[in-house]
Amino acid sequence: MPTTESKSLPGQHIELGKNGKLRLDCGVELGPFPLAYQTYGELNADKSNAILICHALTGDQFVAETHPVTGKAGWWDQMVGPGKPMDTDRYFIICANVIGGCLGTVGPKETDPATGKPYGLNFPVITIADMVRAQRMLIDHLGIDQLFAVIGGSMGAMQVLDWAARYPERVFAAIPVAGAARHSAQNIAFHEVGRQAIMADPDWHGGDYLSHSTNPRRGLAVARMAAHITYLSETALHRKFGRNLQDRETLTFGFDADFQVESYLRHQGITFVERFDANSYLYITRAMDYFDLAAEFGSLPAAFENTPVRFCLVSFTSDWLFPTPESRAVVHALNAVAANVSFVEIDSDKGHDAFLLDEPEFRDVLGGFLNGCAEHKGLNR
Amino acid sequence: MISGSTPSIRVDLQLIADMVEPSSRVLDVGCGDGALLQHLWKTKGVDGRGIELSQAGVNACVRNGLSAIQGDADTDLKDYPSDAFDYVILSQTLQATRNPQIVLDHMARIGRRSIISFPNFGYWRVRMSLAWNGRMPVTDNLPHKWYDTPNIHFCTIRDFVDLSHEMNLHVERGLALNGKGRPMGVTATSALANIMAEQAVFLLRRG
């Protein structure tokens, strides 16, 4: 989306790392750097009602409003708002674009102050922990000592787990949804397919496409198409498309999109490139691949030793990208340190994407868990 | 939602709740939809967790603001560290476990005290059913046929007490209950209780 000027996007923008840079896992010190975020609801007087939402790989800070680029509803519109599980009449909701992203926070398409040109591949490789460290700088800036809750799905769940492990005293409740404590070999493999598709596009120019006024649209679209399959389930695909043909009566004996499912994927790919930056896709998928909480802390239980955080893990039965055993492994580790943990598996045939869709059981569980936490924390209505 | 008035709970659950000290840490194994945990939180400020086999039960707990995970008494208690709880509760579930002794052993390890309730197979009607009808007993409290019952390890009160002694678990309290779950006014360890009681509740402590 090189056509969109990040600074013209709605929402809040701040410069972080002015006093003390952000030291990244790769060793590079970043700062000052821009970070874009969005808030909903009001922060209460003692700043105890803040919920931080961590977005997924291709998500962004526009959680519950019309998206400024796509014009579509916010990606968690059904979860955030007055009377919804994350009730904006009660909670103060924060969502920041991750570092490495492409909607206003520093990332490969932003200008490198050292050269005056876009970072491109000169942007340092970032990790999930780096994203969380940047978010913590934002929370410090907002003067919030303890977040009431940190919640996120998929890559967002990775950030939630990292938050709870790294800053347990700053988190009252943690809700990792459809996530894992490490990225599996299969998931790294799918990401590599996506990255290779981008890098194989001649318009990528070694990552320097902005200088060449091009955009590796085809590569990024293919990456999105492959990834999109992993977000669904065979049942969901079959129910939606079956072997139905696209606007034709018979097979064409060619390579046009004969099948509806092909047409659908092509559409997903084409629309994605309008809102996402190819290099950001490389960097953020890499951050997910590198995520392994047990490796960093010695073991998974060690990551949560003596944690005061109340956890609620959620998985979906048909999710094969982040299947239930991944959540269960985290639950076992939390049990081993006698942490306060809840775990629900939601029956759904919609695959990984179920966490973004309207699943009444998920909505009820989330609302109930947050209510219970509010009562335990003594959060007034 | 956990705010609101205190719900009334089954009589046998109330007896279990009466054994729990306020503000203690409780693990309820086989917590169902969380009725006991909710009662303990509302009336005694107990920090409770539940394990429940059925996902529907777990989801109901979490919907109501209680902490619960899907799990199995036979396989999942080993994950918990020793002395993590003040009480571990197993209500009407012991007879459905594959290895009751290992379950009791883990309970005693994880919690300072264990509370166990179970149907008494020494109850006279059960004995009569077998003696006179020559059939496996089916009662109001044990409604399953032999081929579809989840209850695979029945015991009498006397059997239970013997096992407790063998495992060096001290009986702090034992209540003999009638079919409605009401206490009968005899101690559970008496010979009369083993015949007259339909259920029993025991509070055990490591010896």
Interface residues (C-beta under 8 A of the other chain):
Chain A: R310 C312 V331 H332 N335 A336 V337 A338 N340 V341 S342 F343 V344 E345 I346 D347 E361 D364 V365 G367 G368 F369 N371 G372 C373 E375
Chain B: M1 I2 S3 D47 R49 Q55 V58 N59 C61 V62 R63 N64 G65 L66 S67 A68 I69 Q70 D76 D79 Y80 P81 A84 F85
